[in-house]
Amino acid sequence: MTSSGRVIGDVLLQVDNISLSFGGVRALTDVSFDIRQHEIGAIIGPNGAGKSSMLNCINGFYHPQAGTITYKGMARKQMRPHEAAAQGVARTFQNIALFKGMTVLDNIMTGRLLKMRQNFFMQALYWGPAQREEIKHREHVERIIDFLEIQAIRKMPAGRLPYGLQKRVELGRALAAEPDLLLLDEPMAGMNVEEKEDMCRFILDVNDEFGTTIVLIEHDMGVVMDISDRVVVLDYGRKIADGKPDDVRSDQRVIDAYLGVSH
């Protein structure tokens, strides 16, 4: 049980000896860790440490040359991103990947696509079961909009929003898929202090109210230490620490990596 009273469950994601190379460049070398149900896990490290590459392996965008990823008790060597999404893995990106000309509401609706059961012909007719299905999905999206406190901008084109709100909309689109595992790649990059505080609050609420397991990459150590249950530290593609925030913060290898002493 965490200090907030959340109960940490069994292992949801197990990463075993993952190695990934691009030509002669080794992005990850023999990395292993696990993430438990309802946990907020952080992956940290200097630039180029392999953090985003690790997330890309988890959601099937990259296929490691060695190692195994076990998700919900099923070991897999390769998985496509759409297959990962169908199994409850959602992802946000370091660079915002919204449909800039579409409204906030429609952007978040795209997160429901894998939940839609009616075929294209029925959706095009927008009649009967297809109409009822879309109404149901829109109700779910409206609840997310209320949850993220973005009611006032629901009809605005996403490309016209300030950066911090675009990040919030991207989080909403990921939540629309009702993920069991949510991967957040630098969700607070480029934000001011107030926007970071809001995003921290939403991440904690998603974890608490929805029971969503979260893995995030973040450079702000204050944020990481405040909201994470466990921290994995990478340096040049290798894991150098794994543990509770206070233990990791005082680890000499982590201090050296961030201060550049070991380089």
N, C-alpha and C positions, 0 to 999 in steps of 0.2 A: 504494500500500500504506500502511496506517495504522501507527501506532507499535506496535499490538498484533499486527501481522502479517496482519491481514485484507486481502484484495485487494478494492479498490473496482472495480466493474464499469462497464458502460455505463449510460447514462441510462435509468432506469426510469420516472420521472415528470417530465414537462415542463409547467410552468405558464407560459403566455404571455399577458401583458397582461390579466390578469383584473380586471374591475371589477364590483362588486356594490353595488346600492342598494336600500334599503327606503324607498319613497316619496321624500322629499327628503333622506334620510340616506344618505350614502355610506359603506359599510362597508369596501370595498376599491377602490383606484384604481390601475389599470395595474400590477398586481403580476406579476412574472416571476421564476422561479427553477427549478432542477431538482434532482432527487434521484437519486442513482446506486445501482445494485444493491449491497447489503450495507452501505450507508452508514447512519449514525445522524445524521439531520438534525434540528436544533432550530429552532422558530419562537418568537421571543421578542418582547417589547414591553410597554409599559405597559398597564394595563387599558383596554379599549375600542379597542385597536389593530387589531382585525380578525383575531386569531389563530384563534379558534374558527370564525369565518366562513370562513376559508381552508380549514380541515379539512372543513367542511360542503360546500364546493364540490368538494373532491377526492373525497369519497365519495358525492356525488350528492344530498345533502340540500337544498342550495341550488343554484340554477341561475343563474350569473352572466349579466348583461346583455351583457357583452363579454368577448372573450378565448377562449382554447382551452386545454383540458387534454389532454395526450397521455400515455397510459398504455400501456406495453408496445408502443410504436410506433404506436398507434392514436389518432388525434385524435378528440376528442368535444366537443360543446358541451353536451349534456345526458346525464345518466345517473341512473337511479334507484338508491337505496341497495342494493336487493336485486341489481341488476345489477352494481354495484361489488363486492358481497360474492362473487358468483358468479365474478368475474374475479380474486379474490384480494386484495381490500382489506378489512381488518378494522379496527374502531374501538372505543376505549373513550371514556367520556364524563367531562366535568368533574364532573357530578353522577352518582353511582353509579346504574346502571340494572339492578340485579339483580332476580330474582324472589324477594322476601324470604321467602315461605313455603316455597320449595323448598329442598332440600338443596344443598350445595356441588356434589356429584356431578351432580345433575340440572341445576343451572344451567350447568355446564360442558358437559353433554351437549347443551344447546340450541345450542351453537356448532357441532354436527355436523349440524344439520338439512339444510343445503345439500349435504352429502355423502351423504345417504341416498337410495337409488335405488328402494327398494320402495314401491309405492303404499299409500295409506291403508288399504285393505281388508286387504292382507297384513300391515301393521304391527299392525292391530287384532287379527288372528288370532294374531299372534306365533307363527308356525309356519314351518318350512322356511327359505326364503331370508331372510325378514324376521328370524327369530330369529338366524340366523348373522350377518346384517348388524349387528344391534344388539350382539351379543357383540363383534364386531370394533371397533365404534365405542366401546364401553365400555372395551376394552383400550387404545385410543388415549387416552381421557380419563384413565384410571388412570396412564398414563405422564406426562401433564401434571401430575396431582396430585402424583406423586412429584417431578417436576422443580421444582415450586413449593413443595415441602416443606409440603404442607397435608394429609397423610394423616390426621392426628389429628382433623381437622374435616370430613372428607368426607361424613359423614352428618348434619351439623348444618344447621339452617335458616340460610340466608345472612343473614337479617335479625337474627339473634342474635349475629352476629360483630362484633368491634371493627372500627372504620373501616379500619384498615390492612389487615386480612385480607380485608375486602370488596373493597378495591381489587385485592388479589392474585387473588381469585376472578374478578373482572371481566377481569383480564389473562388468566387461564386460559381463560375462555369465548372470548375473541378468538383465542387460540392454537389452540383446538380446531378452528377453521375452516381451519387450515394456511395462513395468509395469506402472500402474497409481499410485501405492503406493510401495515405495522401503524401505525395512527394512534393516538397516545396523547395525550389532552387532559388536561393537568395530572395525570399519574399519581401525583404525590407530594404533591398539595395536602392540607393538614391532617394530614400525618404528622409523627411525632416523628423525631429524628435516626436512631435505630436502624431504624425502618421505612423511612426514605428510603434508608439504606445497603443494606437488603435489596432494595428495589425497583430501585435502581441495578444491583445485582449480577444480578438476574433479567433486566433489560433488556439488559445486556451479554451475558449467556449466551444469550438468545434470538437476538440478532444474530450471535453467534459460532457457536453449535452448530446452529441451525436455518438460518442464512444469511438471516434475515428482514431486509428493509429497514425502517427505523423512522423515522417523523417524529413528533416529540413537541413539545408545548407545555409549557413549565415556567417558573415564576417564580424558582426557586432558581438563582441564577447560578453558584454553586459546582458544582451538579449539572450544569448545562448545559456549563460549561467542561470538566468532568472527563470526560463520556461522549460528547460530540458530536464528529463529524468536521467538520461544517460548521454554521454558524448563519445564519439569515435573521432580520433585525430589521425589524419593522413599527412604524410610529408613525402614528396617525390614518389607518390604512388604506393607507398608502404604504410601500413598501420603502425603508429608509434605509441598509441595510448587508447584505452577503452575503459570507461568507468563513469562513476558519478561526477557531476560537475566540479565539486570541491576537490576530489581526488585528481582529476585531470588538470585543474588549474595549477596545482602545486607540483605537477610532474616535471622534473627537470628537462626531460626530452622535449616536452611541449614548449617550455619556456625557451629552450635553445632554438627550436624550429621557428618560433615567432620572432625572436630577437635576432635570428640569423647567426647565432654563435656557432652552430654545427656546420655552417656553410663557409 
